[in-house]
Amino acid sequence: MKDKFERHKQPWTAAEIDKLHTLAKKGMALKAIAKALTRSEESVKTRAKADGLSIAKLR
């Protein structure tokens, strides 16, 4: 079941982008990054791809 996100279509702030880069470089999983940023996994994945970041896969 999908969680309801109140921040639908909100622009990314510079602080959120910095945090995304930091967490992605630490090797955190997509789900953990999305929860830390209070954004959907799809939103995080799209932004990471746009910034040329790779998100760790859970195994």
GROMACS elastic network, one bead per residue, 0.5 to 0.9 nm:
[ bonds ]
;  ai    aj funct       b0    kb
    2     5     6  0.89946   500
    3    40     6  0.84548   500
    4     8     6  0.88988   500
    5     8     6  0.59019   500
    5    38     6  0.80617   500
    5    39     6  0.71666   500
    5    40     6  0.72105   500
    7    10     6  0.55957   500
    7    38     6  0.82271   500
    7    39     6  0.73490   500
    8    39     6  0.84055   500
    8    40     6  0.88356   500
    9    43     6  0.88826   500
   12    15     6  0.82689   500
   12    16     6  0.62770   500
   12    17     6  0.66939   500
   12    47     6  0.87442   500
   13    16     6  0.52174   500
   13    17     6  0.63456   500
   13    18     6  0.87305   500
   14    17     6  0.51087   500
   14    18     6  0.62014   500
   14    19     6  0.86251   500
   15    18     6  0.51254   500
   15    19     6  0.61741   500
   15    20     6  0.85908   500
   16    19     6  0.50268   500
   16    20     6  0.60569   500
   16    21     6  0.86311   500
   16    37     6  0.68245   500
   17    20     6  0.50036   500
   17    21     6  0.62487   500
   17    22     6  0.86385   500
   17    47     6  0.84362   500
   17    48     6  0.89296   500
   18    21     6  0.51787   500
   18    22     6  0.62054   500
   18    23     6  0.86762   500
   19    22     6  0.50318   500
   19    23     6  0.60630   500
   19    24     6  0.84134   500
   19    33     6  0.88802   500
   19    36     6  0.89080   500
   19    37     6  0.78774   500
   20    23     6  0.52852   500
   20    24     6  0.59838   500
   20    25     6  0.85003   500
   20    33     6  0.70445   500
   20    34     6  0.88850   500
   20    37     6  0.76862   500
   20    44     6  0.79270   500
   20    47     6  0.87820   500
   20    48     6  0.76233   500
   21    24     6  0.52155   500
   21    25     6  0.61191   500
   21    26     6  0.86613   500
   21    48     6  0.79696   500
   21    51     6  0.86879   500
   21    53     6  0.73383   500
   22    25     6  0.52596   500
   22    26     6  0.63243   500
   22    27     6  0.89245   500
   23    26     6  0.50640   500
   23    27     6  0.65586   500
   23    28     6  0.57846   500
   23    29     6  0.86355   500
   23    32     6  0.89718   500
   23    33     6  0.65918   500
   23    55     6  0.89783   500
   24    27     6  0.51926   500
   24    28     6  0.57297   500
   24    29     6  0.77731   500
   24    30     6  0.83362   500
   24    33     6  0.76402   500
   24    48     6  0.83657   500
   24    53     6  0.70700   500
   24    54     6  0.68824   500
   24    55     6  0.56661   500
   24    56     6  0.72774   500
   25    28     6  0.76504   500
   25    53     6  0.82241   500
   25    54     6  0.82667   500
   25    55     6  0.82365   500
   25    56     6  0.89779   500
   27    54     6  0.88450   500
   27    55     6  0.69313   500
   27    56     6  0.54480   500
   27    57     6  0.87633   500
   28    31     6  0.83803   500
   28    32     6  0.64657   500
   28    33     6  0.65063   500
   28    55     6  0.72306   500
   28    56     6  0.60935   500
   28    57     6  0.85397   500
   28    58     6  0.88718   500
   29    32     6  0.53745   500
   29    33     6  0.62890   500
   29    34     6  0.86679   500
   29    55     6  0.64570   500
   29    56     6  0.51720   500
   29    57     6  0.60732   500
   29    58     6  0.61674   500
   30    33     6  0.51682   500
   30    34     6  0.60750   500
   30    35     6  0.86051   500
   30    41     6  0.63365   500
   30    44     6  0.74190   500
   30    45     6  0.73311   500
   30    55     6  0.61584   500
   30    56     6  0.68734   500
   30    57     6  0.73772   500
   30    58     6  0.82783   500
   31    34     6  0.51555   500
   31    35     6  0.62285   500
   31    36     6  0.86572   500
   31    40     6  0.84830   500
   31    41     6  0.61523   500
   32    35     6  0.51591   500
   32    36     6  0.61392   500
   32    37     6  0.86550   500
   32    41     6  0.89696   500
   33    36     6  0.50540   500
   33    37     6  0.61685   500
   33    38     6  0.83479   500
   33    39     6  0.84510   500
   33    41     6  0.79779   500
   33    44     6  0.75550   500
   34    37     6  0.52449   500
   34    38     6  0.57733   500
   34    39     6  0.50779   500
   34    40     6  0.56466   500
   34    41     6  0.52218   500
   34    42     6  0.85616   500
   34    43     6  0.81021   500
   34    44     6  0.60988   500
   34    45     6  0.87767   500
   35    39     6  0.65144   500
   35    40     6  0.77202   500
   35    41     6  0.82212   500
   36    39     6  0.79471   500
   37    40     6  0.85746   500
   37    44     6  0.84616   500
   39    42     6  0.82972   500
   39    43     6  0.64199   500
   39    44     6  0.67079   500
   40    43     6  0.51554   500
   40    44     6  0.63588   500
   40    45     6  0.86021   500
   41    44     6  0.51427   500
   41    45     6  0.60297   500
   41    46     6  0.85569   500
   42    45     6  0.50435   500
   42    46     6  0.60882   500
   42    47     6  0.85948   500
   43    46     6  0.52030   500
   43    47     6  0.62012   500
   43    48     6  0.85558   500
   44    47     6  0.52067   500
   44    48     6  0.60128   500
   44    49     6  0.85268   500
   45    48     6  0.51786   500
   45    49     6  0.61606   500
   45    50     6  0.86387   500
   45    54     6  0.88112   500
   45    55     6  0.76548   500
   46    49     6  0.52057   500
   46    50     6  0.62310   500
   46    51     6  0.87229   500
   47    50     6  0.50285   500
   47    51     6  0.62180   500
   47    52     6  0.85880   500
   47    53     6  0.85252   500
   48    51     6  0.50917   500
   48    52     6  0.60567   500
   48    54     6  0.67346   500
   48    55     6  0.74113   500
   49    53     6  0.57694   500
   49    54     6  0.71287   500
   49    55     6  0.88380   500
   50    53     6  0.77109   500
